[in-house]
Amino acid sequence: MHDVMHQYALGIDTKDWALLRRVFCDEVTADFRSFGAKSVWSGAADDWVTQVRSTIAGMDATQHVMSNHLYTIDGPAARGTTYIQAVHLCRNEWGGDRYTIGGHYEVEMAQRPAGWGICRYTLVCTWHEGDRHVLRAAARRVSS
């Protein structure tokens, strides 16, 4: 399980969208409401990766540090948590260029022929610091 979550982080931080796509089952549900999303997202993994890319591609850098992987396996399914600290860096005209969040992911995975894949996950953001405008600045870079 920890390998899947580390590949998830590596895919985001290196902007390797093909790697990021490989960590997901074909259908995925993502709940990022604690991070500011208005609703739970559910659909094709390709579409979710496009959504993540629209947020991350404009960043100068990100670093997702993951630890404390606690999972239980029940046949072809696994469930557990992974702690996260994620730094988002995007230089911008508003001043603050860094936004960091901390918390954990609650994750459900399924066994596939290619190995374990994330089918459902929730970000539980328990703290943050810095300038959240970094997210808007990065999105502007992608859309322009």
NUDREN-338792 format. One record per residue: residue number from 0; y, z, x of N, C-alpha, C, CB in turn. Coordinates in Angstrom, 1 decimal. Glycine has a CB too. Layout:
NUM|Y|Z|X|Y|Z|X|Y|Z|X|Y|Z|X;
...
This chain:
0|-1.2|0.0|0.8|0.0|0.0|0.0|1.3|0.0|0.9|0.0|1.2|-0.9;
1|1.2|0.8|1.9|2.4|0.9|2.8|2.7|-0.5|3.4|2.3|2.0|3.8;
2|1.7|-1.2|3.8|1.9|-2.6|4.3|2.7|-3.5|3.4|0.6|-3.2|4.7;
3|2.3|-3.4|2.1|3.0|-4.2|1.1|4.5|-3.8|1.0|2.3|-4.1|-0.3;
4|4.7|-2.5|1.0|6.1|-2.1|0.9|6.9|-2.4|2.2|6.2|-0.6|0.6;
5|6.2|-2.4|3.3|6.9|-2.7|4.6|7.2|-4.2|4.6|6.1|-2.3|5.8;
6|6.3|-5.0|4.1|6.6|-6.5|4.0|7.7|-6.8|3.0|5.3|-7.2|3.6;
7|7.8|-6.0|2.0|8.9|-6.1|1.0|10.2|-5.9|1.7|8.7|-5.1|-0.2;
8|10.3|-4.8|2.5|11.5|-4.5|3.3|11.8|-5.6|4.3|11.4|-3.1|3.9;
9|10.8|-6.0|5.0|11.0|-7.0|6.0|11.5|-8.3|5.4|9.7|-7.2|6.8;
10|10.9|-8.7|4.3|11.3|-9.9|3.6|12.8|-9.9|3.2|10.5|-10.2|2.3;
11|13.2|-8.8|2.7|14.6|-8.6|2.3|15.5|-8.6|3.6|14.9|-7.3|1.5;
12|15.2|-7.8|4.5|16.0|-7.6|5.7|16.1|-8.9|6.6|15.6|-6.4|6.5;
13|15.1|-9.7|6.6|15.1|-10.9|7.4|15.5|-12.1|6.6|13.8|-11.1|8.1;
14|15.7|-11.9|5.3|16.0|-13.0|4.3|14.9|-14.0|4.3|17.3|-13.6|4.6;
15|13.7|-13.5|4.5|12.5|-14.4|4.4|12.0|-14.4|3.0|11.4|-13.9|5.5;
16|12.5|-15.3|2.2|12.2|-15.3|0.8|10.7|-15.6|0.5|13.1|-16.2|0.1;
17|10.1|-16.4|1.3|8.7|-16.7|1.1|7.8|-15.4|1.3|8.2|-17.8|2.1;
18|8.2|-14.7|2.3|7.5|-13.4|2.6|7.7|-12.5|1.4|7.9|-12.7|3.9;
19|8.9|-12.4|1.0|9.2|-11.5|-0.2|8.4|-11.9|-1.4|10.7|-11.5|-0.5;
20|8.3|-13.2|-1.7|7.6|-13.7|-2.8|6.1|-13.3|-2.7|7.7|-15.2|-3.0;
21|5.5|-13.3|-1.5|4.1|-13.0|-1.4|3.7|-11.5|-1.7|3.7|-13.3|0.1;
22|4.7|-10.6|-1.7|4.4|-9.2|-2.0|4.2|-9.0|-3.5|5.4|-8.3|-1.4;
23|4.6|-9.9|-4.3|4.6|-9.7|-5.8|3.4|-10.5|-6.5|5.9|-10.2|-6.4;
24|3.0|-9.9|-7.5|2.1|-10.6|-8.4|2.9|-11.7|-9.1|1.4|-9.6|-9.5;
25|2.2|-12.6|-9.8|2.9|-13.7|-10.4|3.9|-13.3|-11.4|1.9|-14.7|-11.0;
26|3.6|-12.2|-12.1|4.6|-11.6|-13.1|5.0|-10.3|-12.6|4.0|-11.5|-14.5;
27|6.2|-9.9|-12.7|6.7|-8.7|-12.1|7.7|-8.0|-13.1|7.4|-8.8|-10.7;
28|7.7|-6.7|-13.1|8.7|-6.0|-13.9|9.5|-5.1|-12.9|8.1|-5.1|-15.0;
29|10.8|-5.2|-12.9|11.6|-4.4|-12.0|12.7|-3.6|-12.7|12.3|-5.4|-10.9;
30|12.7|-2.3|-12.5|13.7|-1.4|-13.2|14.6|-0.9|-12.1|12.9|-0.3|-13.9;
31|15.8|-1.5|-12.1|16.8|-1.1|-11.1|18.0|-0.4|-11.9|17.3|-2.3|-10.3;
32|17.8|0.1|-13.0|18.9|0.7|-13.8|19.6|1.9|-13.0|18.4|1.2|-15.1;
33|18.8|2.6|-12.2|19.5|3.7|-11.5|20.4|3.2|-10.4|18.4|4.6|-10.8;
34|20.3|1.9|-10.1|21.1|1.2|-9.1|22.3|0.5|-9.8|20.3|0.2|-8.3;
35|22.3|0.5|-11.1|23.4|-0.2|-11.8|23.0|-1.3|-12.7|24.4|-0.6|-10.9;
36|21.7|-1.8|-12.7|21.3|-2.8|-13.6|21.4|-2.4|-15.0|19.8|-3.3|-13.3;
37|21.7|-3.3|-15.9|21.9|-2.9|-17.3|20.6|-2.8|-18.1|22.8|-3.9|-18.0;
38|19.6|-3.5|-17.6|18.3|-3.4|-18.3|17.1|-3.6|-17.3|18.2|-4.5|-19.4;
39|15.9|-3.4|-17.8|14.7|-3.7|-17.0|14.5|-5.2|-17.0|13.5|-2.9|-17.6;
40|14.2|-5.7|-15.8|14.0|-7.1|-15.6|12.5|-7.4|-15.7|14.6|-7.7|-14.3;
41|12.0|-8.4|-16.4|10.6|-8.8|-16.4|10.5|-10.3|-16.5|9.9|-8.1|-17.6;
42|9.6|-10.8|-15.7|9.4|-12.3|-15.7|8.6|-12.8|-14.5|10.7|-13.0|-15.8;
43|8.7|-14.0|-14.2|8.0|-14.7|-13.1|8.6|-14.1|-11.8|8.2|-16.2|-13.2;
44|7.7|-13.9|-10.8|8.1|-13.4|-9.5|9.0|-14.3|-8.8|6.8|-13.2|-8.7;
45|8.8|-15.6|-9.0|9.7|-16.6|-8.3|11.2|-16.4|-8.8|9.3|-18.0|-8.7;
46|11.3|-16.1|-10.1|12.7|-15.8|-10.7|13.2|-14.5|-10.2|12.6|-15.8|-12.2;
47|12.4|-13.5|-10.0|12.8|-12.2|-9.5|13.3|-12.4|-8.0|11.7|-11.2|-9.5;
48|12.6|-13.1|-7.2|13.0|-13.3|-5.8|14.3|-14.1|-5.8|11.9|-14.2|-5.0;
49|14.6|-15.0|-6.7|15.9|-15.7|-6.8|16.9|-14.7|-7.1|15.8|-16.8|-7.9;
50|16.6|-13.7|-8.0|17.6|-12.7|-8.4|17.9|-11.8|-7.1|17.1|-11.8|-9.5;
51|16.9|-11.4|-6.4|17.1|-10.6|-5.2|17.9|-11.3|-4.2|15.8|-10.1|-4.6;
52|17.6|-12.6|-4.0|18.3|-13.4|-3.0|19.8|-13.5|-3.4|17.6|-14.8|-3.0;
53|20.1|-13.6|-4.7|21.5|-13.8|-5.0|22.3|-12.5|-4.7|21.6|-14.0|-6.5;
54|21.6|-11.4|-4.6|22.3|-10.1|-4.2|22.3|-10.0|-2.7|21.6|-9.0|-4.8;
55|21.3|-10.4|-2.0|21.1|-10.1|-0.5|21.6|-11.2|0.4|19.7|-9.8|-0.3;
56|21.5|-12.4|0.0|21.8|-13.6|0.9|23.2|-13.5|1.5|21.7|-14.9|0.1;
57|24.2|-13.0|0.8|25.6|-12.9|1.3|25.8|-11.7|2.2|26.5|-12.9|0.2;
58|24.9|-10.8|2.4|25.1|-9.7|3.2|25.1|-10.1|4.7|24.0|-8.6|3.0;
59|25.9|-9.4|5.5|25.8|-9.6|6.9|24.5|-9.0|7.5|27.0|-8.9|7.7;
60|24.0|-7.9|6.9|22.8|-7.3|7.3|22.4|-6.3|6.3|22.9|-6.7|8.7;
61|21.1|-6.1|6.2|20.5|-4.9|5.4|19.5|-4.3|6.2|20.0|-5.4|4.0;
62|19.2|-3.0|6.0|18.1|-2.4|6.6|17.4|-1.4|5.6|18.5|-1.6|7.9;
63|16.2|-1.7|5.2|15.5|-0.9|4.2|14.4|-0.1|5.0|14.8|-1.8|3.1;
64|14.6|1.1|5.1|13.7|2.0|5.8|12.8|2.7|4.8|14.5|3.1|6.7;
65|11.5|2.6|5.0|10.6|3.1|4.0|9.7|4.1|4.6|9.8|2.0|3.3;
66|9.3|5.2|3.9|8.5|6.2|4.4|7.8|7.0|3.2|9.3|7.2|5.3;
67|7.0|8.0|3.6|6.4|8.9|2.6|5.7|8.1|1.5|7.4|9.8|2.0;
68|4.8|7.2|1.9|4.0|6.4|1.0|2.9|7.3|0.4|3.4|5.1|1.7;
69|2.9|7.5|-0.9|1.9|8.3|-1.5|1.3|7.5|-2.7|2.5|9.7|-2.0;
70|0.1|7.0|-2.5|-0.5|6.1|-3.5|-1.9|6.6|-3.8|-0.6|4.7|-3.0;
71|-2.3|6.3|-5.1|-3.7|6.5|-5.5|-4.3|5.1|-5.9|-3.9|7.6|-6.6;
72|-5.5|4.9|-5.6|-6.2|3.6|-6.0|-7.2|3.9|-7.0|-6.8|2.9|-4.8;
73|-7.1|3.1|-8.1|-8.1|3.3|-9.2|-8.7|1.9|-9.5|-7.4|3.9|-10.5;
74|-9.7|1.5|-8.8|-10.3|0.2|-8.9|-9.4|-0.9|-8.4|-10.7|-0.1|-10.4;
75|-9.0|-1.8|-9.3|-8.1|-2.9|-8.9|-6.7|-2.6|-9.1|-8.5|-4.2|-9.7;
76|-6.3|-1.4|-9.3|-4.9|-1.0|-9.5|-4.6|0.2|-8.6|-4.7|-0.6|-11.0;
77|-3.3|0.2|-8.2|-2.8|1.3|-7.4|-1.4|1.7|-8.0|-2.7|0.9|-5.9;
78|-1.1|3.0|-7.8|0.1|3.5|-8.3|0.6|4.6|-7.3|0.0|4.1|-9.7;
79|1.9|4.6|-7.1|2.5|5.6|-6.2|3.9|5.5|-5.9|1.7|5.6|-4.9;
80|4.4|6.2|-4.9|5.8|6.2|-4.5|6.0|5.9|-3.0|6.4|7.6|-4.9;
81|7.1|5.3|-2.8|7.6|5.1|-1.4|9.0|5.5|-1.3|7.4|3.6|-1.0;
82|9.4|6.3|-0.4|10.8|6.7|-0.2|11.5|5.6|0.5|10.9|8.0|0.6;
83|12.8|5.5|0.2|13.6|4.4|0.8|15.0|4.9|1.1|13.7|3.3|-0.2;
84|15.6|4.4|2.2|17.0|4.5|2.5|17.4|3.0|2.9|17.3|5.5|3.7;
85|18.4|2.5|2.2|18.7|1.1|2.3|20.2|1.0|2.6|18.4|0.3|1.1;
86|20.5|0.4|3.8|21.9|0.2|4.2|22.2|-1.3|3.9|22.1|0.5|5.7;
87|23.4|-1.5|3.3|23.9|-2.9|3.0|25.2|-3.1|3.7|24.0|-3.1|1.4;
88|25.3|-4.1|4.5|26.5|-4.3|5.3|27.1|-5.7|5.0|26.2|-4.2|6.8;
89|28.4|-5.7|4.6|29.0|-7.0|4.3|30.5|-6.8|4.5|28.8|-7.4|2.8;
90|31.0|-7.3|5.6|32.4|-7.2|5.9|33.2|-8.0|4.8|32.7|-7.8|7.3;
91|34.3|-7.3|4.4|35.1|-7.9|3.3|36.5|-7.5|3.4|34.4|-7.5|1.9;
92|37.3|-8.1|2.5|38.8|-7.8|2.5|39.1|-6.5|1.8|39.5|-8.9|1.9;
93|38.2|-5.9|1.2|38.5|-4.6|0.4|38.5|-3.4|1.3|37.5|-4.5|-0.7;
94|37.9|-3.5|2.5|38.0|-2.4|3.4|36.6|-1.9|3.8|38.8|-1.3|2.8;
95|36.0|-1.2|2.9|34.6|-0.6|3.2|33.6|-1.7|3.3|34.2|0.4|2.1;
96|32.8|-1.7|4.4|31.9|-2.7|4.7|30.4|-2.3|4.6|32.1|-3.4|6.0;
97|30.2|-1.0|4.2|28.9|-0.5|4.2|28.6|0.3|2.9|28.6|0.4|5.4;
98|27.4|0.1|2.4|27.0|0.8|1.2|25.5|1.2|1.4|27.2|0.0|-0.1;
99|25.2|2.5|1.3|23.9|3.0|1.6|23.4|3.7|0.4|23.8|3.9|2.8;
100|22.1|3.5|0.1|21.5|4.2|-1.0|20.2|4.9|-0.5|21.1|3.3|-2.2;
101|19.8|6.0|-1.2|18.6|6.7|-0.9|17.9|7.0|-2.2|18.9|8.0|-0.1;
102|16.6|7.2|-2.1|15.8|7.5|-3.2|14.3|7.1|-3.0|16.3|6.8|-4.5;
103|13.7|6.7|-4.0|12.3|6.2|-3.9|12.0|5.1|-4.9|11.3|7.4|-4.0;
104|10.9|4.4|-4.6|10.3|3.4|-5.5|9.1|4.0|-6.2|10.0|2.1|-4.8;
105|9.0|3.9|-7.5|7.8|4.1|-8.2|7.1|2.8|-8.4|8.0|4.9|-9.6;
106|5.9|2.6|-7.9|5.3|1.3|-7.7|3.9|1.2|-8.4|5.2|0.9|-6.3;
107|3.7|0.1|-9.1|2.3|-0.2|-9.6|1.9|-1.5|-8.9|2.3|-0.3|-11.1;
108|0.7|-1.5|-8.3|0.2|-2.7|-7.6|-1.1|-3.1|-8.2|0.1|-2.5|-6.1;
109|-1.4|-4.4|-8.1|-2.7|-4.9|-8.5|-3.4|-5.6|-7.3|-2.6|-5.9|-9.7;
110|-4.7|-5.5|-7.3|-5.5|-6.2|-6.3|-5.6|-7.7|-6.7|-6.9|-5.5|-6.1;
111|-5.3|-8.6|-5.7|-5.4|-10.0|-6.0|-6.3|-10.6|-4.9|-4.0|-10.7|-6.0;
112|-6.7|-11.8|-5.0|-7.5|-12.5|-3.9|-6.7|-12.4|-2.6|-7.8|-13.9|-4.3;
113|-5.4|-12.5|-2.6|-4.6|-12.5|-1.4|-4.3|-11.1|-0.9|-3.3|-13.3|-1.6;
114|-4.7|-10.1|-1.6|-4.5|-8.7|-1.3|-3.6|-8.0|-2.4|-3.7|-8.6|0.0;
115|-3.2|-6.8|-2.1|-2.4|-6.1|-3.1|-1.0|-6.7|-3.3|-2.2|-4.6|-2.6;
116|-0.6|-6.6|-4.6|0.7|-7.2|-4.9|1.4|-6.2|-5.9|0.6|-8.5|-5.5;
117|2.7|-6.2|-5.8|3.6|-5.4|-6.7|3.7|-6.1|-8.0|5.0|-5.2|-6.1;
118|3.3|-5.4|-9.1|3.4|-5.9|-10.4|4.5|-5.2|-11.2|2.1|-5.9|-11.2;
119|4.8|-4.0|-10.8|5.9|-3.2|-11.5|6.5|-2.2|-10.5|5.3|-2.5|-12.8;
120|7.8|-2.2|-10.5|8.4|-1.1|-9.7|9.7|-0.7|-10.2|8.5|-1.6|-8.2;
121|10.0|0.6|-9.9|11.3|1.2|-10.4|12.0|1.8|-9.2|11.0|2.3|-11.5;
122|13.2|1.5|-9.0|14.0|2.1|-8.0|14.7|3.4|-8.6|15.1|1.2|-7.4;
123|14.4|4.5|-8.0|15.0|5.8|-8.4|16.0|6.1|-7.3|13.9|6.9|-8.6;
124|17.3|5.8|-7.6|18.3|6.0|-6.6|18.9|7.4|-6.8|19.5|5.0|-6.8;
125|18.7|8.3|-5.8|19.1|9.7|-6.0|20.4|10.0|-5.3|18.0|10.6|-5.4;
126|20.8|9.1|-4.4|22.1|9.3|-3.7|22.6|8.0|-3.2|22.0|10.4|-2.6;
127|23.9|8.0|-3.0|24.5|6.8|-2.4|25.8|7.2|-1.7|24.8|5.7|-3.4;
128|26.2|6.4|-0.7|27.5|6.7|0.0|28.0|5.3|0.5|27.3|7.7|1.2;
129|29.3|5.3|0.6|30.0|4.1|1.1|30.7|3.4|0.0|29.0|3.2|1.8;
130|30.9|2.1|0.2|31.7|1.3|-0.8|30.8|0.3|-1.5|32.8|0.5|0.0;
131|30.6|0.6|-2.8|29.7|-0.3|-3.6|30.3|-1.7|-3.8|29.6|0.3|-5.0;
132|31.6|-1.9|-3.5|32.2|-3.3|-3.5|31.5|-4.2|-2.6|33.6|-3.2|-3.2;
133|30.7|-3.7|-1.6|29.9|-4.5|-0.7|29.0|-5.4|-1.5|29.1|-3.6|0.3;
134|28.5|-5.0|-2.5|27.6|-5.8|-3.3|28.3|-7.0|-4.0|26.9|-4.9|-4.4;
135|29.5|-6.7|-4.5|30.3|-7.8|-5.1|30.8|-8.8|-4.0|31.5|-7.2|-5.8;
136|31.1|-8.3|-2.8|31.6|-9.2|-1.8|30.4|-10.1|-1.3|32.1|-8.4|-0.6;
137|29.2|-9.6|-1.2|28.1|-10.4|-0.9|27.8|-11.4|-1.9|26.8|-9.5|-0.6;
138|27.8|-11.0|-3.2|27.6|-12.0|-4.3|28.6|-13.1|-4.3|27.6|-11.2|-5.7;
139|29.8|-12.8|-4.0|30.9|-13.8|-3.9|30.6|-14.9|-2.9|32.3|-13.2|-3.7;
140|30.1|-14.4|-1.7|29.7|-15.3|-0.6|28.7|-16.3|-1.1|29.2|-14.6|0.6;
141|27.7|-15.8|-1.8|26.6|-16.7|-2.3|27.1|-17.7|-3.3|25.5|-15.9|-2.9;
142|28.0|-17.3|-4.2|28.4|-18.1|-5.3|29.5|-19.1|-4.9|28.9|-17.3|-6.5;
143|30.1|-18.9|-3.8|31.2|-19.9|-3.4|30.7|-21.0|-2.5|32.3|-19.1|-2.6;
